[in-house]
């Protein structure tokens, strides 16, 4: 499959034209208009410093349906201890900063470039990008961030400084999604960790059908409040 060079006009090729690894297009920009169009058509940017912007639509796609989230007993017991305080959209900038700096096994550098951080912080100010955060002894201990469109939360990245802090953030994000009639949490790439939490792989065609249906719902814009 060819990889498409994007033009100045805010358009994307059909996601089905992506190559075997999911790479669809190269170039363009990270303007709010292009990013929102990308996510609404099942496409997302993922690249490293020094590379041009790369746009992906993997097949299969890893998805967590909120009602299929696995609430493991050990994590449930942890929540009962009230070890963590949970907040939404309280310190988005710090969440994305820590997501970009916390080392990950098998990764030598980060894909959350300075350009990416600015773009998603901009989307946060516009009411489309949100963070779920956990605090321990008053300090940020873990969290995640992503984009909300219609009935879909597009998870981008998560981090933890304290064991299980990001899992607790995910638990409460799932609760939020259930209480606000979200259909799915897109987690993009398949990992054993997310699979253990209930995420499943769906083929791209099915994902796009689910996405199109979910986008008929009203987007929950603005600052999210935890309970």
C-alpha positions as MATLAB code, in Angstrom:
seq = 'XXXXXXXXXXXXXXXXXXXXXXXXXXXXXXXXXXXXXXXXXXXXXXXXXXXXXXXXXXXXXXXXXXXXXXXXXXXXXXXXXXXXXXXXXXXXXXXXXXXXXXXXXXXXXXXXXXXXXXXXXXXXXXXXXXXXXXXXXXXXXXXXXXXXXXXXXXXXXXXXXXXXXXXXXXXXXXXXXXXXXXXXXXXXXXXXXXXXXXXXXXXXXXXXXXXXXXXXXXXXXXXXXXX';
ca = [
       0.000    0.000    0.000;
       1.271    3.531   -0.734;
       1.826    6.031    2.090;
       0.104    9.290    1.240;
       1.676   12.738    1.469;
      -0.876   15.084    2.971;
      -1.658   18.356    1.266;
      -2.371   21.716    2.892;
      -6.123   21.103    2.722;
      -7.414   19.345    5.841;
      -8.239   15.936    4.350;
      -7.163   12.331    4.867;
      -7.201    9.269    2.623;
      -9.568    6.421    3.463;
      -8.224    4.534    6.524;
      -8.589    1.251    4.623;
      -5.659    2.397    2.468;
      -3.202    2.088    5.377;
      -0.288   -0.290    4.947;
       0.124   -3.608    6.784;
       1.461   -1.880    9.915;
      -1.293    0.737    9.889;
       0.730    3.654    8.480;
      -1.564    5.735    6.287;
      -0.105    9.172    5.623;
       2.787   11.519    6.240;
       3.009   15.278    6.731;
       0.337   17.825    7.426;
       0.083   19.583   10.772;
      -1.333   19.171   14.265;
      -3.964   21.882   14.051;
      -7.162   21.260   16.037;
      -9.118   20.898   12.811;
      -6.815   18.216   11.414;
      -6.520   16.330   14.697;
     -10.276   16.236   15.265;
     -10.866   15.120   11.684;
      -8.230   12.412   12.111;
      -9.745   10.955   15.275;
     -13.269   11.154   13.879;
     -12.154    8.983   10.944;
     -10.165    6.442   12.973;
      -6.715    7.972   12.412;
      -4.138    9.246   14.917;
      -0.597   10.734   14.804;
       2.370    8.821   16.179;
       5.976    9.737   15.460;
       9.280   10.541   17.153;
      11.395   13.671   17.351;
      13.147   14.280   14.043;
      10.505   12.449   12.007;
       7.756   14.044    9.950;
       4.227   13.646   11.329;
       3.073   10.064   10.712;
      -0.634    9.153   10.686;
      -1.874    5.664   11.554;
      -5.000    3.529   11.387;
      -4.013    0.055   12.652;
      -5.884   -3.138   11.902;
      -6.898   -4.638   14.255;
      -7.676   -1.850   16.726;
      -7.533   -2.331   20.492;
     -10.726   -1.181   22.209;
     -11.955   -1.230   25.794;
     -15.735   -1.363   26.076;
     -16.549    0.209   29.467;
     -18.988   -2.539   30.459;
     -16.289   -5.167   29.794;
     -13.648   -3.585   32.026;
     -12.148   -6.250   34.316;
     -12.338   -5.081   37.908;
      -9.716   -7.336   39.440;
     -10.076   -8.090   43.143;
      -6.660   -6.735   44.110;
      -7.407   -3.411   42.440;
     -10.853   -3.288   44.018;
      -9.273   -3.812   47.443;
      -6.832   -0.998   46.713;
      -9.675    1.386   45.905;
     -11.414    0.435   49.154;
      -8.333    1.638   51.032;
      -8.851    5.178   49.658;
      -5.125    5.440   49.085;
      -5.579    7.754   46.108;
      -7.516   10.935   45.512;
      -9.006   11.154   42.020;
      -9.435   14.304   39.936;
     -10.261   15.035   36.310;
      -8.788   17.895   34.275;
      -7.050   19.343   37.325;
      -3.481   19.425   35.962;
      -3.623   18.328   32.342;
      -0.302   19.952   31.444;
       1.567   17.997   34.099;
      -0.097   14.739   33.090;
       1.018   15.029   29.474;
       4.463   16.205   30.597;
       4.923   13.144   32.804;
       3.533   10.836   30.121;
       6.264   12.139   27.836;
       9.095   11.652   30.349;
       8.404    8.488   32.334;
      10.571    5.678   30.837;
       8.735    2.723   29.305;
      10.062   -0.780   28.811;
      11.211   -1.297   25.232;
      11.114    2.434   24.354;
      14.278    4.461   24.002;
      12.563    7.793   23.375;
       9.137    9.368   23.524;
       6.606    9.856   20.767;
       5.040   12.722   22.739;
       7.122   15.469   21.148;
       6.998   19.138   22.167;
       4.838   19.721   19.098;
       2.431   16.996   20.230;
       2.251   18.381   23.766;
       1.342   21.847   22.497;
      -1.309   20.421   20.184;
      -3.051   18.354   22.862;
      -2.835   21.136   25.444;
      -4.542   23.326   22.856;
      -7.271   20.698   22.434;
      -7.616   20.595   26.212;
      -8.240   24.346   26.291;
     -10.818   23.862   23.529;
     -12.618   21.282   25.679;
     -11.839   18.138   23.658;
      -8.872   16.672   25.530;
      -9.100   15.438   29.119;
      -7.059   13.886   31.903;
      -7.908   11.482   34.709;
      -5.483   11.909   37.606;
      -4.642   10.165   40.874;
      -2.964   11.854   43.828;
      -1.131   10.262   46.744;
      -0.350   12.343   49.819;
      -1.343   15.421   47.831;
       1.076   14.756   44.959;
       0.289   13.635   41.413;
       0.928    9.877   41.363;
      -0.498    8.708   38.052;
      -2.892    9.491   35.278;
      -3.872    9.336   31.647;
      -5.130   11.646   28.935;
      -7.040   11.435   25.693;
      -9.556   12.999   23.338;
     -13.333   12.836   23.728;
     -15.578   12.870   20.647;
     -19.192   11.723   20.674;
     -19.425    8.478   22.631;
     -15.722    7.626   22.308;
     -12.731    8.398   24.512;
      -9.509    8.065   22.515;
      -6.879    7.140   25.078;
      -3.453    8.531   24.262;
      -1.045    7.752   27.094;
      -0.806    6.965   30.788;
       1.888    7.067   33.474;
       2.427    6.197   37.117;
       4.882    7.317   39.771;
       3.243    5.136   42.430;
       2.357    1.485   41.801;
      -1.182    1.014   40.394;
      -1.860    4.774   40.274;
      -2.595    4.708   36.534;
      -4.845    1.654   36.929;
      -6.899    3.549   39.493;
      -7.167    6.469   37.056;
      -8.385    4.078   34.361;
     -10.911    2.523   36.761;
     -12.454    5.934   37.430;
     -12.346    6.909   33.755;
     -14.335    3.762   32.983;
     -16.869    4.701   35.681;
     -17.137    8.169   34.153;
     -17.664    6.694   30.689;
     -20.370    4.357   31.988;
     -22.227    7.159   33.750;
     -22.059    9.411   30.670;
     -23.110    6.810   28.087;
     -19.770    6.397   26.311;
     -19.586    3.418   23.976;
     -15.877    2.655   23.969;
     -12.381    3.684   24.944;
      -9.989    3.455   22.003;
      -6.582    2.282   23.256;
      -5.102    1.981   19.747;
      -2.382   -0.645   20.062;
      -2.633   -4.137   21.532;
      -0.736   -4.678   24.784;
      -0.875   -7.491   27.320;
      -1.506   -4.971   30.108;
      -4.599   -3.500   28.468;
      -5.778   -6.943   27.437;
      -5.656   -7.995   31.097;
      -7.939   -5.038   31.880;
     -10.537   -6.204   29.359;
      -9.477   -4.527   26.114;
     -10.116   -6.517   22.942;
      -8.886   -6.339   19.363;
     -11.491   -5.519   16.720;
     -10.883   -5.312   12.999;
     -10.647   -1.843   11.528;
     -13.868   -2.130    9.553;
     -15.877   -2.942   12.670;
     -14.096   -0.221   14.637;
     -14.985    2.391   12.018;
     -18.633    1.312   12.035;
     -18.737    1.584   15.837;
     -16.970    4.938   15.666;
     -19.383    6.383   13.103;
     -22.354    5.353   15.233;
     -20.795    6.735   18.429;
     -20.035   10.089   16.830;
     -23.777   10.686   16.504;
     -23.793   11.374   20.241;
     -23.101   14.832   21.584;
     -19.484   15.489   22.565;
     -19.010   16.219   26.264;
     -16.886   19.355   25.894;
     -15.406   21.582   28.560;
     -13.822   20.729   31.884;
     -14.748   17.313   33.261;
     -15.505   17.047   36.938;
     -14.996   13.902   38.981;
     -18.350   13.197   40.631;
];
